[in-house]
Amino acid sequence: MSPENKGIPEILRSYIPVVKALGKTLGKHFEIVLHDVTKTESSIIAIENSHITNRTVGSPSTDFLIDLINGYYQNRTDMELNYITRTRDGKQLKSSTVLIKNEKGEVIGALCINIDLTSIKMAQNFLGEISTVEKKKEPKEKFPEDAEDFLHVMIENSLNKANKPVPMLTKEDKLKIVSYLDKNNIFNIKGAVDMLAEALNVSRYTIYNYLDESRVSASRE
């Protein structure tokens, strides 16, 4: 086993050659990504044609992937196919994500394919069928490049879920935001408390109080 693969679950290691093969076979317009979702802040363990989203091995997960995992435990949906996303530099992507589970049925990874439709349309070397998508499914996915970027994405996502301007958020709203982030292990990442405190315009001590209150409430459920 190579040193860089040490600590990666055997099931996920078996997918690494698949990532390489798909990337080489499908070509430069197809980004293939393998995630170890037990480490959301550095989940990417293999990636081919990374120029599409400018990510590398060690880059974090996406907010969309985390929501898909949470959805799996609620409705057992283990894949999302042919949805549209955009990169920071404006590339339009057609994406598909399949969750990978261990022998206990727990989600431990994800295999993602991102097709650069912008390049395909410009090059005009693929059939029109490759560009078709299911219009009813257009979730927005962001592609963080490092842990700080990942924190920004997750906090922004939690604020969007509240669907209120920050000054109008109640304590209950803020507790829900803290609970959502805590369930996704965001507070294990350095700087998360300070960043959320700034976003909510409260002190870091208030965030710690919310966190304690949220965890006590969760333990009673």
C-alpha positions in Angstrom: 0.0 0.0 0.0 1.4 3.4 -0.9 1.9 5.9 2.0 -0.7 8.3 0.6 -3.4 5.6 0.7 -2.7 4.6 4.3 -5.8 5.1 6.5 -8.2 5.0 3.6 -10.9 2.3 4.0 -10.2 -0.7 1.8 -13.6 -0.3 0.0 -12.6 3.2 -1.1 -9.1 2.2 -2.0 -10.6 -0.2 -4.5 -12.2 2.7 -6.3 -9.0 4.6 -6.9 -8.0 2.7 -10.0 -11.6 3.2 -11.3 -11.2 6.9 -10.9 -7.9 6.9 -12.9 -9.3 4.6 -15.6 -12.5 6.7 -16.1 -10.5 9.9 -16.2 -8.1 8.6 -18.8 -10.8 6.9 -20.9 -13.4 9.7 -20.9 -10.9 12.5 -21.4 -10.3 16.0 -20.2 -13.9 17.2 -20.2 -14.8 14.7 -17.5 -13.7 15.2 -13.9 -13.8 12.1 -11.8 -13.7 12.5 -8.0 -13.6 10.0 -5.1 -14.5 11.3 -1.6 -13.8 9.8 1.8 -16.8 11.5 3.5 -15.6 10.6 7.0 -13.2 13.5 6.6 -15.4 16.3 5.2 -12.8 19.0 5.5 -10.3 17.0 3.3 -12.5 14.4 1.7 -11.1 14.1 -1.8 -8.7 11.1 -2.0 -8.5 10.7 -5.7 -9.3 13.1 -8.6 -8.7 13.1 -12.4 -9.0 16.1 -14.7 -9.0 18.4 -11.7 -8.6 21.5 -13.9 -12.4 21.6 -14.3 -13.1 22.6 -10.6 -9.5 23.5 -9.6 -9.5 21.0 -6.7 -6.9 18.6 -5.5 -6.5 15.6 -3.3 -7.2 16.9 0.2 -9.8 19.4 -0.9 -13.0 19.4 1.2 -16.4 18.0 0.4 -19.3 20.1 -1.0 -22.5 21.3 0.7 -24.5 19.3 -1.9 -22.7 16.1 -1.1 -23.3 16.5 2.7 -27.0 17.2 2.0 -27.2 14.1 -0.2 -25.7 11.9 2.6 -28.2 13.3 5.1 -31.0 12.6 2.7 -29.8 9.0 2.3 -30.4 8.3 6.0 -33.9 9.8 5.7 -35.1 8.4 2.4 -32.4 5.9 1.3 -31.7 7.7 -1.9 -28.0 6.8 -2.6 -27.5 8.7 -5.9 -28.2 11.9 -7.7 -27.8 11.9 -11.4 -27.6 14.5 -14.2 -27.9 17.7 -12.2 -26.5 21.1 -13.2 -23.8 23.0 -11.3 -21.5 25.9 -12.0 -17.9 26.5 -11.0 -16.6 29.7 -9.6 -15.2 30.7 -13.0 -18.5 30.1 -14.7 -18.2 26.7 -16.2 -21.5 24.8 -16.5 -21.2 21.2 -15.4 -23.5 18.2 -15.6 -22.9 16.2 -12.5 -23.7 12.8 -11.0 -22.9 11.5 -7.5 -23.2 7.9 -6.2 -22.8 7.2 -2.5 -20.5 4.3 -1.4 -21.4 2.3 1.7 -19.6 -0.2 3.9 -20.8 -3.6 4.9 -22.9 -2.0 7.6 -24.7 0.2 5.2 -23.0 3.3 6.4 -22.0 5.9 3.9 -18.3 6.2 3.8 -17.6 7.7 0.4 -18.9 9.1 -2.9 -17.9 8.8 -6.5 -18.7 12.0 -8.5 -18.5 12.7 -12.2 -18.6 16.3 -13.4 -18.9 16.9 -17.1 -17.7 20.3 -18.4 -20.6 21.2 -20.7 -19.0 24.6 -21.5 -15.9 22.9 -23.1 -18.1 20.3 -24.8 -20.3 22.9 -26.5 -17.3 25.0 -27.5 -15.4 22.1 -29.0 -18.6 20.6 -30.5 -17.0 17.1 -30.5 -19.7 15.4 -28.5 -23.2 14.4 -29.5 -26.0 16.7 -28.5 -27.5 14.0 -26.2 -24.6 14.4 -23.7 -25.9 17.9 -22.9 -29.4 16.9 -22.0 -30.4 17.2 -18.3 -33.4 16.6 -16.3 -34.7 20.2 -15.9 -36.6 19.4 -12.7 -33.3 18.7 -10.9 -31.1 21.8 -10.7 -29.5 21.9 -7.2 -26.7 24.3 -6.8 -23.4 22.8 -5.8 -20.3 24.7 -4.8 -16.7 23.4 -5.0 -14.6 24.6 -2.1 -10.8 24.4 -2.6 -9.7 24.4 1.0 -11.0 24.1 4.6 -11.6 27.8 5.0 -13.5 27.9 1.7 -15.5 24.8 2.9 -16.5 26.6 6.1 -17.7 29.6 4.1 -19.8 27.3 1.9 -21.4 25.4 4.8 -22.2 28.5 6.9 -23.7 30.2 3.8 -25.7 27.1 3.2 -27.0 27.0 6.8 -28.0 30.7 6.6 -29.8 30.0 3.3 -31.8 27.2 4.9 -33.0 29.7 7.6 -34.4 31.8 4.8 -34.2 35.0 6.8 -31.9 38.0 6.9 -29.4 37.6 9.8 -30.9 40.6 11.8 -34.3 38.8 11.8 -33.0 35.4 13.0 -34.4 34.3 16.4 -32.5 32.3 19.0 -34.4 29.2 17.8 -33.2 29.9 14.2 -29.6 30.3 15.4 -29.8 27.1 17.4 -31.0 25.2 14.2 -28.1 26.6 12.3 -25.6 25.5 15.0 -27.3 22.1 15.2 -27.1 21.6 11.4 -23.4 22.5 11.3 -22.6 20.4 14.4 -24.3 17.3 12.8 -22.0 17.7 9.9 -18.9 18.0 12.2 -18.1 21.6 11.1 -17.0 22.6 14.5 -14.1 20.1 14.3 -12.5 22.5 11.8 -10.3 25.2 13.1 -11.9 28.7 12.9 -15.4 27.5 12.5 -16.7 29.1 15.8 -15.2 32.5 15.0 -16.4 32.4 11.4 -20.0 31.6 12.4 -19.9 34.1 15.2 -19.0 36.8 12.7 -21.7 35.6 10.3 -24.4 35.8 13.0 -23.0 39.0 14.5 -22.7 37.4 18.0 -19.7 36.6 20.2 -17.8 33.3 20.0 -19.0 32.6 23.6 -22.6 32.8 22.4 -21.8 30.2 19.8 -20.4 27.9 22.4 -23.5 28.4 24.5 -25.7 27.6 21.5 -23.6 24.5 20.8 -23.9 23.2 24.4 -27.7 23.9 24.3 -28.1 22.2 21.0 -26.2 19.1 22.1 -28.2 18.8 25.3 -31.4 19.0 23.3 -30.1 16.4 20.8 -29.2 14.0 23.6 -32.8 14.1 24.9 -34.3 13.1 21.5 
